[in-house]
Amino acid sequence: MAAGSDRIWPPNVVEGPRKPKPPLVLTPAALPNPEDIPPRQWLLGTVLLRGFVSVLVAPGGTGKSLFAMTAALSIATNKKLLGLHVWEQANVAVINEDPMDELNRRLAAIMIRNQIGAGLVEDRYFLNSMDERTVTMASKGPDGYSVVHPDEDALTAQISENHIGLLVIDPFAESHTLEENSNPDMIAAAGAWRRVARETNCAVLLVHHVRKGTETSIDGARGAKGLTDSARVGMVMSSMTEDEAAKVNVPPEERFRYVRVDAVVSLLTSPC
């Protein structure tokens, strides 16, 4: 199990010049044989997909970090830990705002609960604390207007080098310094993560908070809608209510153990 912060990105990386845009040219449709088109590369259920960004939204204390870390462990071990089908075993990386000892404590608890030995995840599960090295995917440039992406190239290189299939960023708010209530800013921040997902063909899961209160829909995500609208999959986690507990005969003191995850997939057809 890799726990050192230098395993995900090199420290003090200075971003080089961005790649110039290619000329704008309309291209005729290739019209390939439908049987030759590869299926979508789902990793976990229909919520985590290679080459795309998913967003998990929930109030504080609901268990979204635990869900994200368990989803990563499910993919790293090829085990059905969340009741979701694992389509492909892959290396995973989790970058979280909490101190490393807390992250190690959580991962150890998940592994003990699911009877998973360290040998199954060694060199497959990468774990980093933002306490030791922040990751900034979008910030204002020196002119105070343009948006720059200081860590995009370095993180892209590390994902490719370590063959990462799933990258978890928890929380999304710590990965940028832009105005959270600005749609243009959030679109720019989400665009950086979308480029990383597509260039490396990994799934990116952004963990995000809701507004003050107990919002339980994707529209309750904190800040502008540019983030959730840019995601391929939006997940909403909510705690069990008193009424829901009563309907399924869960004792009030046990209600905190149950959560619900609803997913909205921005795909018009089946998960194929």
Secondary structure, DSSP 8 states (H G I E B T S, - for coil): -B--GGGTS-TT---------------------GGGS----EEETTTEETTSEEEEEE-TTSSHHHHHHHHHHHHHHT--SSSS-B----EEEEEESS-HHHHHHHHHHHHHHTT--GGGTTTTEEEEETTTS---SBEE-TTSSSEE-TTHHHHHHHHHHTTEEEEEEE-GGGGB-S-TT-HHHHHHHHHHHHHHHHHHT-EEEEEEEB-SS---SGGGBSS-THHHHH-SEEEEEEE--HHHHHHTT--GGGGGG-EEEEEEE--SS---
